[in-house]
Amino acid sequence: MITELSTEARQIYSQICQDNTKLGDLRKIAKEIKKDHTLGMELWGTGNFMCRQLAILLFDKKLLTQELLDILLGDMEEHPFNERTQLSDWLMANQLSRDKKTIALMENWEDSPSILQRRIFWYYQARLRWTGQTPPPNTSRLLEAIDEKIQEEDPEVQWAMNFTAAWIGIFDHSYRARCIAMGEKFGLYRDEKVSRGCTPNYLPEFIRIEVGKRK
């Protein structure tokens, strides 16, 4: 219960549970506190979306075991679609991708029974490529898996698989035609409406636009 929070956690809760709180505000608070896994777990226990985003920034990555991650990601599944995907992506970017131990855990989540763990697996593979890191030599196998599984996957995972194929096609010319053909074959997001200036998720258009930006 909120009434059972420590004084520090209660103060933070009242500070960030406002409609105008932004991610930048959470980063500022986290920078002041630095690492505090106990406080992070306390804030996580509130179930509040903003508190959980801050909690992720406070966690000690050395304490993020598979068992704890199973619990955290299970908790995320209780949130609405947009919140749970944001929480899982935030966890990957701010914690899991920054330590060899948690990277190794992510790399084993391709066939996890957890939807969010599978999403993280694919989103991490995409992130390696779009951030310019040297990806592992698994591109061909990833595309085979996408070709085989994407149509049957849950929406959260499907998006991340599509995103991975997009960034493979953008940065690896030898696979570009294959990625475009996959997009045409499956037709995912073909009819999706996007705001002006936003990149569509439909693979052929996504790849065309992002490649054009880099010429």
MARGU-719498 format. One record per atom (N, C-alpha, C): residue in one letter; x, z, y. Coordinates in pm, whole numbers, plus 50000, padded with zeros to 5 digits. Example, Ala and Ser with C-alpha at 12.3 -4.5 7.8 and 13.67 -1.06 7.14 Angstrom:
# MARGU-719498
a513195078049431/a512305078049550/a513205078049670/s512855070849775/s513675071449894/s512905078750003/
# end
This chain:
# MARGU-719498
m500845000049880/m500005000050000/m500885000050125/i500354994350234/i501104993750360/i501425007650411/t500525017350389/t500735031050438/t501905037850368/e502325032350254/e503415038350178/e504775032450214/l504815023550310/l506075017650351/l506945027850423/s508245025650415/s509165033750494/s508935030850642/t509455039450726/t509285037550870/t509835024050915/e511025020550867/e511635007750906/e510794995950862/a510334996350737/a509534985250686/a508204984250760/r507594995650793/r506324995550865/r506484989551005/q507594992851069/q507854987351203/q508034972251197/i508774967651097/i508994953251082/i507674946251050/y506894952350963/y505604946550925/y504724944351048/s504624954651132/s503774953551252/s504344943451351/q505674941651348/q506324932451440/q506104917851403/i506154914751273/i506134900651232/i504774895851184/c503844904851161/c502534900551113/c501654896551231/q502144887451309/q501444882151425/q501304867051409/d500254861651467/d500004847251452/d501094838651515/n501804843951614/n502814835851684/n504224837851631/t504384845051518/t505714846951460/t506224833851402/k507474830451432/k508084817951386/k509254821051293/l509674810851220/l510804812651129/l512054816951204/g512224811951326/g513364816051407/g513354830851436/d512154836451453/d512044850851475/d512514858651352/l512154853551235/l512574860251111/l514084859451094/r514664848151127/r516124846851115/r516844856351211/k516274858251328/k516884867351425/k516854881751372/i515724885751316/i515614899251259/i516584900851142/a516634890751057/a517524891450940/a518984892150983/k519344885251089/k520724885551139/k521094899551186/e520134906451245/e520394920051293/e520504929951177/i519644928251077/i519644937450962/i520764934250866/k521044921350848/k521974916250747/k521394918550608/k522224920450510/k521724921650373/k521174935650348/d519944936350296/d519344949250261/d518314946550152/h518784946450028/h517944942649916/h516764952249899/t517014965149918/t515934974949901/t514834972750003/l515214970550128/l514224967750232/l513514954550203/g514274944750156/g513674931950122/g512604933450014/m512894941149911/m511924943149804/m510704950849855/e510924959849947/e509804967350005/e508894957950084/l509484949450165/l508694939850242/l508004929950149/w508704925850043/w508114916649946/w506844922749885/g506894935649859/g505774942449796/g504514942949879/t504594939950009/t503404939750092/t502494928150057/g503064917649998/g502284905749967/g502054896650086/n502514900750203/n502314892950325/n503274881050329/f502774869350369/f503574857150368/f504804858250457/m504644862850581/m505784863850672/m506774874350623/c506264885450572/c507154895750519/c507954890550402/r507344882450321/r508054877050205/r509124866950247/q508854859350353/q509894850150401/q511084858050456/l510814868750528/l511904877150577/l512634883850461/a511874888550364/a512474895150248/a513504886150180/i513184873350168/i514094863950104/i515434863550177/l515404864450309/l516644864250387/l517454877050369/l516794887950330/l517474900850317/l517984903550177/f517504895950078/f517894898549940/f519404897249920/d519914904849825/d521294903649780/d521304893849663/k521894882249681/k521864871849578/k522494876449448/k523394886249455/k524024891349333/k523024898949245/l521924903149303/l520914910649229/l519744901949185/l519814888949214/l518724879749177/l518934874849034/t518534882848940/t518624879448798/t517454870448758/q517564864448641/q516454856248591/q515184864748582/e515314877148538/e514144885848523/e513474888448657/l514264891348761/l513684893848893/l513084881048951/l513764869948932/l513244857248983/l511934853348916/d511804856548787/d510524854148720/d509404861648790/i509684873948832/i508684882148900/i508394876449039/l509444873549115/l509254868549251/l508484855349252/l508854846249164/l508184833249161/l506764834549107/g506554844149017/g505194846848972/g504334852049086/d504914860549168/d504194865549286/d503844854149382/m504764844649398/m504524833349489/m503304825249446/e503054824549317/e501944816449267/e500594821849311/e500564834249362/e499324840149413/e498994834949553/h499954828549618/h499744823549754/h499064809849751/p498434805849862/p497904792149871/p499024781949855/f498634769649825/f499594758949793/f500724757949894/n500404756450021/n501454754450122/n502374766450134/e501834778350119/e502664790350131/e503594791750011/r503084789249891/r503944791249773/r505064780849767/t504774768549810/t505844758649810/t506864761849918/q506414766750033/q507364770450138/q508224782250095/l507614792050029/l508394803549982/l509424799449878/s509044791049785/s509984787049679/s511124778649737/d510804769649830/d511844761449893/d512774769949979/w512214779850049/w512974789150133/w513924797350047/l513434801949932/l514274809649839/l515434801049789/m515134788549753/m516204779749704/m517254777449810/a516814774149932/a517754770450037/a518564782250088/n517954793950098/n518604805450160/n519294814950063/q519004813549935/q519604822649838/q520174815449716/l519314808549643/l519704803549511/l520804793049516/s520834784949622/s521824774249631/s523174779149681/r523314792149707/r524534797449769/r525394805849677/d525084805849550/d525874813949456/d525944806649322/k527124806349262/k527304799149137/k526374804249027/k526134817349026/k525294823148921/k523854818248934/t523304818349056/t521924814049072/t521794798849065/i522834791649101/i522824777149081/i522714774148932/a523464781448852/a523404779548707/a522004782448653/l521334792448710/l519974795448667/l519054783648702/m519154778648825/m518314767348867/m518504755148778/e519724752748740/e520034740948661/e519414741448522/n518924753148482/n518274754648352/n516754754948363/w516224751848479/w514774753148501/w514014740048489/e514644729548448/e513954716548441/e512704717248354/d512784724448243/d511644725348150/d511054739348146/s511244746948251/s510694760548258/s509174760248252/p508554770348190/p507084771048194/p506554774048333/s507414778648423/s507014781648560/s506994768948644/i505854766048705/i505744754248791/i506754754848905/l506864766648968/l507754767749083/l509214766949044/q509564771648926/q510954770248881/q511274755448857/r510334748048801/r510574733648783/r510684726748919/r509834730649015/r509924724749149/r511304727449209/i511784739749196/i513084743349252/i514184735149187/f514114733249055/f515114725048987/f515224711349055/w514084704849076/w514084691349131/w514434691249279/y513934700949352/y514234701349495/y515724703649518/y516334711549433/y517774713849444/y518544700949418/q518124693249319/q518794680549290/q518684671049409/a517524670849474/a517364662549593/a518244667649706/r518264680749724/r519004686749835/r520504683949825/l521034683849705/l522454680549687/l522764667049750/r521844657749734/r522084644049780/r521824642649929/w520744648649979/w520454646550121/w521364654550212/t521974665150161/t522924672750243/t524354667550228/g524524656650153/g525834650350143/g526804656950048/q526304666149963/q527184672249865/q527394662649749/t528454664949673/t528724656649557/t527834661149442/p526874652749402/p525974656949295/p526644656049159/p526124663149060/p526654661948924/p526374647948870/p527094643748767/p526904630248714/p525654629148626/n524514632648683/n523274632948604/n522204623748659/t522574614748750/t521574606748819/t520734598248724/s521384591548632/s520644582948540/s519674591048456/r520114602548408/r519244610948326/r518074616348407/l518324619848533/l517234624748619/l516174613948637/l516614601648660/l515644590848680/l514854588148552/e515504589448439/e514794587848312/e513714598548297/a514074611048333/a513114622048324/a511954620148421/i512264615548541/i511204613048640/i510264602248588/d510834591448538/d510044580348486/d509104585048374/e509594594248293/e508844598848177/e507794609348212/k508104618348307/k507284630248326/k506454630648454/i506784622948556/i506224625348689/i504694624048694/q504134614848619/q502694612948627/q501914624748571/e502514632148480/e501814643348417/e502124656748481/e503024656948580/e503464669548637/e502454675248737/d502584688348761/d501764694948863/d502174689749001/p501264689949097/p501544684249229/p502804689549296/e503054702849285/e504254708349347/e505524702149291/v505554700449159/v506724694949091/v506794679949113/q505664673549110/q505584659049128/q506204655049262/w505864662549367/w506424659549498/w507954660649496/a508484671249433/a509934673349430/a510644662649348/m510024658149240/m510614647349160/m510644634549241/n509564631649311/n509504619749396/n510564620649506/f510724632549564/f511694634849669/f513114632449618/t513364636749495/t514684634549434/t514934619649415/a513954612549363/a514114598049345/a514364591049478/a513714595949584/a513904589949715/a515344591349762/w515894603249751/w517254605349801/w518314599249711/i518004597649583/i518904589949497/i518934575449547/g517764569849573/g517684555949619/g518334553749754/i518274563949839/i518854562649973/i520374562849968/f520934571849890/f522374573949894/f523164567349782/d522474562149683/d523184555649573/d522624541449559/h523334532149620/h522854518349625/h522614512549486/s523404516749389/s523274511149255/s521944514649189/y521294525149237/y520004529349180/y518834526249272/r519094520149387/r518034518449488/r516884510049438/a517184498549380/a516114489749332/a515284496649224/r515954504349140/r515234511449034/r514274521749093/c514714528849195/c513874539049257/c512684532749328/i512914521649396/i511814514549464/i510804509549360/a511314504149250/a510424499149144/a509594510449084/m510184522249070/m509434533749018/m508304537349113/g508594537049242/g507544540049339/g506404530149333/e506734517449318/e505694507149306/e504914508649176/k505604512449071/k504974513948941/k503954525248940/f504324536848995/f503444548448989/f502484549149108/g502874543549219/g501984543149334/g501704556549398/l502514566549368/l502284579749425/l502424579449576/y501464585349646/y501464586749792/y501304573349865/r500944562849793/r500844549649857/r499824549749972/d498734556949951/d497654556950051/d497684569350141/e498764576850133/e498874589050213/e499024585650361/k498274592550445/k498364590650590/k499394600650646/v500314595850727/v501324604650785/v501294603450937/s501694613951004/s501734614051149/s502824604651200/r502654599651321/r503664590851380/r505014597751385/g506054590751343/g507394596251344/g507774603351216/c506794605551127/c507074612251000/c507374601850891/t508244605350799/t508584596350689/t507554597750578/p506944586850533/p505954587650425/p506614591250292/n505844597050202/n506364600750071/n506384589049972/y505654578150004/y505644566549915/y507054561049904/l507594560949783/l509024558249762/l509544545549830/p508924534049813/p509484522049878/p509624523550029/e508614529550093/e508664531350237/e509654542350277/f509644553150203/f510584564250228/f512014558850227/i512354551650122/i513724546550108/i514024536250218/r513104527250244/r513324516950346/r513604523350483/i512784532950520/i512934539150652/i514234546950663/e514544555150562/e515734563550570/e517014555350559/v517004544750480/v518174535850473/v518364529150609/g517244525050671/g517334518650802/g517924527650908/k517664540450899/k518214550050996/k519724551050985/r520264547550869/r521684549550843/r522504536850859/k521884526150903/k522614513550920/k523304513451057/
# end
